């Protein structure tokens, strides 16, 4: 799916603001940037998110896609991000203490 360039830039700029040791959700980024939902943010991150701290964006329940578990867990440990075991051998971020709400990242207008 082709994303408007201004939307991609807004998503990446918003993700760059997430402080070390904190996380936000795909849905929170979507709200901060404009009308597209969390899946669109996930698509942007999958296609363009390599240069930004992608591990700081998680699902609404604090989990990551299985493909992110290895590197993200190492980053969480480096940054001191609060996590807990899911019981299935994976980690979940403790959103109650690690969640960061992004500011309005739409540049003053809703993108979409």
C-alpha positions in Angstrom: 0.0 0.0 0.0 1.3 3.4 -0.9 1.2 6.0 1.9 1.2 9.7 1.3 4.7 11.1 1.9 3.5 13.6 4.5 1.8 10.9 6.5 5.0 8.7 6.5 7.0 11.7 7.6 4.6 12.6 10.4 4.5 9.0 11.7 8.3 8.7 11.7 8.7 12.2 13.3 6.2 11.2 16.0 8.0 7.9 16.8 11.3 9.7 17.0 9.9 11.7 20.0 9.3 8.6 22.2 11.8 8.9 25.1 14.1 6.0 25.9 12.6 3.6 28.4 9.1 4.5 27.4 6.7 3.2 24.7 3.6 4.3 22.9 1.1 2.3 20.9 0.3 2.1 17.2 -3.2 3.5 18.0 -1.7 6.5 19.9 0.6 7.4 17.0 -2.4 7.1 14.6 -4.4 9.5 16.8 -1.5 12.0 17.1 -0.9 12.0 13.3 -4.4 11.9 11.8 -7.3 9.8 10.7 -5.6 6.6 9.6 -5.7 3.8 12.2 -3.1 1.6 13.9 -2.8 -0.8 11.0 -1.7 2.0 8.7 0.9 3.1 11.3 2.1 -0.5 11.5 2.4 -0.6 7.7 4.4 2.6 7.7 6.7 1.3 10.4 7.2 -2.0 8.6 8.2 -0.2 5.3 10.0 2.9 6.6 10.6 2.5 10.4 14.2 1.2 10.4 15.9 4.5 11.2 13.6 5.4 14.1 13.2 3.7 17.5 10.6 1.2 16.2 10.8 -0.9 19.4 9.2 1.9 21.3 5.9 1.3 19.5 3.8 -1.6 20.7 0.4 -3.1 20.4 -2.4 -1.8 22.7 -1.8 -4.7 25.1 1.9 -4.0 25.4 3.0 -6.9 23.2 5.1 -6.9 20.0 4.9 -8.9 16.9 6.8 -12.1 17.3 9.4 -11.0 14.7 10.4 -8.1 17.0 10.9 -10.0 20.2 14.7 -10.6 20.0 16.1 -7.1 19.2 13.3 -5.2 21.0 13.9 -7.1 24.2 17.6 -6.3 24.1 16.7 -2.6 23.6 14.2 -2.6 26.5 16.9 -4.0 28.8 19.4 -1.4 27.7 16.8 1.4 28.2 15.3 0.1 31.4 11.8 -0.3 29.9 9.5 -2.0 32.4 8.5 -5.5 31.0 7.0 -8.7 32.2 6.8 -12.3 30.9 3.7 -13.3 29.0 4.1 -16.8 30.1 4.6 -17.9 26.5 8.3 -17.1 26.5 7.8 -13.6 25.2 7.8 -10.2 27.0 5.1 -7.6 27.3 5.8 -3.9 28.1 4.2 -2.7 31.3 2.1 0.0 29.8 0.9 1.3 33.2 4.4 2.6 33.9 6.1 2.8 30.4 3.3 4.4 28.3 4.1 7.8 26.7 1.3 9.8 25.1 2.5 11.5 21.9 1.8 15.1 21.2 -0.2 16.3 18.2 2.1 15.2 15.3 -0.2 16.3 12.5 1.5 19.7 12.0 -1.7 21.6 12.8 -3.8 19.7 10.3 -5.2 16.2 10.2 -3.4 14.1 7.7 -5.3 11.6 5.7 
